[in-house]
Amino acid sequence: MKGKSRLPFELAGYLKLGDAVIITDQDHGILDINEYYERTTGIQGTVLLGSKLDS
C-alpha cells in the first residue's frame, strides 16, 4: 500500500518481501500490508488499514 505516511521509513523494505506481510504499531493497529498479503488473502489493504488485529 503506497502513500501511507504513518509507516516508519525503516519498515518500508519489509513490504517488498515475497511473503505476506502485515506491519502493525505497538497497539496492533494495522499500518500497512504488502501486495502479496492482498493476493494471498484476497483482502484489499484499504479494508484493513487502521483496524486492529484480534488477539
Chimera marker file (.cmm) of the C-alpha trace (Angstrom):
<marker_set name="trace">
<marker id="1" x="0.000" y="0.000" z="0.000" r="1" g="1" b="0" radius="0.5"/>
<marker id="2" x="1.809" y="3.075" z="-1.162" r="1" g="1" b="0" radius="0.5"/>
<marker id="3" x="1.436" y="6.524" z="0.290" r="1" g="1" b="0" radius="0.5"/>
<marker id="4" x="0.900" y="5.626" z="3.942" r="1" g="1" b="0" radius="0.5"/>
<marker id="5" x="2.665" y="8.344" z="5.956" r="1" g="1" b="0" radius="0.5"/>
<marker id="6" x="2.223" y="6.517" z="9.273" r="1" g="1" b="0" radius="0.5"/>
<marker id="7" x="4.676" y="3.778" z="8.273" r="1" g="1" b="0" radius="0.5"/>
<marker id="8" x="8.185" y="4.303" z="9.698" r="1" g="1" b="0" radius="0.5"/>
<marker id="9" x="10.784" y="4.517" z="6.937" r="1" g="1" b="0" radius="0.5"/>
<marker id="10" x="12.804" y="1.678" z="8.497" r="1" g="1" b="0" radius="0.5"/>
<marker id="11" x="9.939" y="-0.763" z="7.926" r="1" g="1" b="0" radius="0.5"/>
<marker id="12" x="9.153" y="0.065" z="4.303" r="1" g="1" b="0" radius="0.5"/>
<marker id="13" x="11.589" y="-2.562" z="2.973" r="1" g="1" b="0" radius="0.5"/>
<marker id="14" x="9.555" y="-5.358" z="4.531" r="1" g="1" b="0" radius="0.5"/>
<marker id="15" x="6.701" y="-4.562" z="2.153" r="1" g="1" b="0" radius="0.5"/>
<marker id="16" x="8.899" y="-5.701" z="-0.748" r="1" g="1" b="0" radius="0.5"/>
<marker id="17" x="9.264" y="-9.251" z="0.588" r="1" g="1" b="0" radius="0.5"/>
<marker id="18" x="7.810" y="-12.156" z="-1.359" r="1" g="1" b="0" radius="0.5"/>
<marker id="19" x="5.834" y="-13.271" z="1.694" r="1" g="1" b="0" radius="0.5"/>
<marker id="20" x="2.566" y="-11.922" z="3.037" r="1" g="1" b="0" radius="0.5"/>
<marker id="21" x="3.439" y="-9.065" z="5.419" r="1" g="1" b="0" radius="0.5"/>
<marker id="22" x="1.352" y="-7.006" z="7.834" r="1" g="1" b="0" radius="0.5"/>
<marker id="23" x="3.043" y="-4.136" z="9.654" r="1" g="1" b="0" radius="0.5"/>
<marker id="24" x="1.403" y="-3.056" z="12.898" r="1" g="1" b="0" radius="0.5"/>
<marker id="25" x="2.039" y="-0.451" z="15.553" r="1" g="1" b="0" radius="0.5"/>
<marker id="26" x="2.644" y="-1.282" z="19.216" r="1" g="1" b="0" radius="0.5"/>
<marker id="27" x="-1.107" y="-1.430" z="19.828" r="1" g="1" b="0" radius="0.5"/>
<marker id="28" x="-1.634" y="-3.934" z="16.957" r="1" g="1" b="0" radius="0.5"/>
<marker id="29" x="-3.172" y="-1.331" z="14.656" r="1" g="1" b="0" radius="0.5"/>
<marker id="30" x="-2.508" y="-2.203" z="11.025" r="1" g="1" b="0" radius="0.5"/>
<marker id="31" x="-0.254" y="0.401" z="9.412" r="1" g="1" b="0" radius="0.5"/>
<marker id="32" x="0.329" y="-1.290" z="6.079" r="1" g="1" b="0" radius="0.5"/>
<marker id="33" x="0.285" y="-4.596" z="4.216" r="1" g="1" b="0" radius="0.5"/>
<marker id="34" x="2.081" y="-5.689" z="1.090" r="1" g="1" b="0" radius="0.5"/>
<marker id="35" x="0.667" y="-6.776" z="-2.245" r="1" g="1" b="0" radius="0.5"/>
<marker id="36" x="1.473" y="-10.425" z="-1.520" r="1" g="1" b="0" radius="0.5"/>
<marker id="37" x="-0.788" y="-10.314" z="1.511" r="1" g="1" b="0" radius="0.5"/>
<marker id="38" x="-3.581" y="-8.951" z="-0.649" r="1" g="1" b="0" radius="0.5"/>
<marker id="39" x="-3.043" y="-11.657" z="-3.273" r="1" g="1" b="0" radius="0.5"/>
<marker id="40" x="-2.840" y="-14.458" z="-0.713" r="1" g="1" b="0" radius="0.5"/>
<marker id="41" x="-5.901" y="-13.461" z="1.308" r="1" g="1" b="0" radius="0.5"/>
<marker id="42" x="-7.952" y="-11.710" z="-1.333" r="1" g="1" b="0" radius="0.5"/>
<marker id="43" x="-8.497" y="-8.833" z="1.107" r="1" g="1" b="0" radius="0.5"/>
<marker id="44" x="-7.789" y="-5.299" z="-0.077" r="1" g="1" b="0" radius="0.5"/>
<marker id="45" x="-5.464" y="-3.299" z="2.150" r="1" g="1" b="0" radius="0.5"/>
<marker id="46" x="-7.840" y="-0.370" z="2.247" r="1" g="1" b="0" radius="0.5"/>
<marker id="47" x="-10.267" y="-2.547" z="4.209" r="1" g="1" b="0" radius="0.5"/>
<marker id="48" x="-7.650" y="-3.414" z="6.833" r="1" g="1" b="0" radius="0.5"/>
<marker id="49" x="-5.670" y="-0.206" z="7.281" r="1" g="1" b="0" radius="0.5"/>
<marker id="50" x="-6.360" y="1.401" z="10.625" r="1" g="1" b="0" radius="0.5"/>
<marker id="51" x="-8.097" y="-1.664" z="12.071" r="1" g="1" b="0" radius="0.5"/>
<marker id="52" x="-6.613" y="-3.765" z="14.874" r="1" g="1" b="0" radius="0.5"/>
<marker id="53" x="-5.516" y="-7.370" z="14.812" r="1" g="1" b="0" radius="0.5"/>
<marker id="54" x="-7.528" y="-9.616" z="17.080" r="1" g="1" b="0" radius="0.5"/>
<marker id="55" x="-5.557" y="-11.342" z="19.791" r="1" g="1" b="0" radius="0.5"/>
<link id1="1" id2="2" r="1" g="1" b="0" radius="0.2"/>
<link id1="2" id2="3" r="1" g="1" b="0" radius="0.2"/>
<link id1="3" id2="4" r="1" g="1" b="0" radius="0.2"/>
<link id1="4" id2="5" r="1" g="1" b="0" radius="0.2"/>
<link id1="5" id2="6" r="1" g="1" b="0" radius="0.2"/>
<link id1="6" id2="7" r="1" g="1" b="0" radius="0.2"/>
<link id1="7" id2="8" r="1" g="1" b="0" radius="0.2"/>
<link id1="8" id2="9" r="1" g="1" b="0" radius="0.2"/>
<link id1="9" id2="10" r="1" g="1" b="0" radius="0.2"/>
<link id1="10" id2="11" r="1" g="1" b="0" radius="0.2"/>
<link id1="11" id2="12" r="1" g="1" b="0" radius="0.2"/>
<link id1="12" id2="13" r="1" g="1" b="0" radius="0.2"/>
<link id1="13" id2="14" r="1" g="1" b="0" radius="0.2"/>
<link id1="14" id2="15" r="1" g="1" b="0" radius="0.2"/>
<link id1="15" id2="16" r="1" g="1" b="0" radius="0.2"/>
<link id1="16" id2="17" r="1" g="1" b="0" radius="0.2"/>
<link id1="17" id2="18" r="1" g="1" b="0" radius="0.2"/>
<link id1="18" id2="19" r="1" g="1" b="0" radius="0.2"/>
<link id1="19" id2="20" r="1" g="1" b="0" radius="0.2"/>
<link id1="20" id2="21" r="1" g="1" b="0" radius="0.2"/>
<link id1="21" id2="22" r="1" g="1" b="0" radius="0.2"/>
<link id1="22" id2="23" r="1" g="1" b="0" radius="0.2"/>
<link id1="23" id2="24" r="1" g="1" b="0" radius="0.2"/>
<link id1="24" id2="25" r="1" g="1" b="0" radius="0.2"/>
<link id1="25" id2="26" r="1" g="1" b="0" radius="0.2"/>
<link id1="26" id2="27" r="1" g="1" b="0" radius="0.2"/>
<link id1="27" id2="28" r="1" g="1" b="0" radius="0.2"/>
<link id1="28" id2="29" r="1" g="1" b="0" radius="0.2"/>
<link id1="29" id2="30" r="1" g="1" b="0" radius="0.2"/>
<link id1="30" id2="31" r="1" g="1" b="0" radius="0.2"/>
<link id1="31" id2="32" r="1" g="1" b="0" radius="0.2"/>
<link id1="32" id2="33" r="1" g="1" b="0" radius="0.2"/>
<link id1="33" id2="34" r="1" g="1" b="0" radius="0.2"/>
<link id1="34" id2="35" r="1" g="1" b="0" radius="0.2"/>
<link id1="35" id2="36" r="1" g="1" b="0" radius="0.2"/>
<link id1="36" id2="37" r="1" g="1" b="0" radius="0.2"/>
<link id1="37" id2="38" r="1" g="1" b="0" radius="0.2"/>
<link id1="38" id2="39" r="1" g="1" b="0" radius="0.2"/>
<link id1="39" id2="40" r="1" g="1" b="0" radius="0.2"/>
<link id1="40" id2="41" r="1" g="1" b="0" radius="0.2"/>
<link id1="41" id2="42" r="1" g="1" b="0" radius="0.2"/>
<link id1="42" id2="43" r="1" g="1" b="0" radius="0.2"/>
<link id1="43" id2="44" r="1" g="1" b="0" radius="0.2"/>
<link id1="44" id2="45" r="1" g="1" b="0" radius="0.2"/>
<link id1="45" id2="46" r="1" g="1" b="0" radius="0.2"/>
<link id1="46" id2="47" r="1" g="1" b="0" radius="0.2"/>
<link id1="47" id2="48" r="1" g="1" b="0" radius="0.2"/>
<link id1="48" id2="49" r="1" g="1" b="0" radius="0.2"/>
<link id1="49" id2="50" r="1" g="1" b="0" radius="0.2"/>
<link id1="50" id2="51" r="1" g="1" b="0" radius="0.2"/>
<link id1="51" id2="52" r="1" g="1" b="0" radius="0.2"/>
<link id1="52" id2="53" r="1" g="1" b="0" radius="0.2"/>
<link id1="53" id2="54" r="1" g="1" b="0" radius="0.2"/>
<link id1="54" id2="55" r="1" g="1" b="0" radius="0.2"/>
</marker_set>
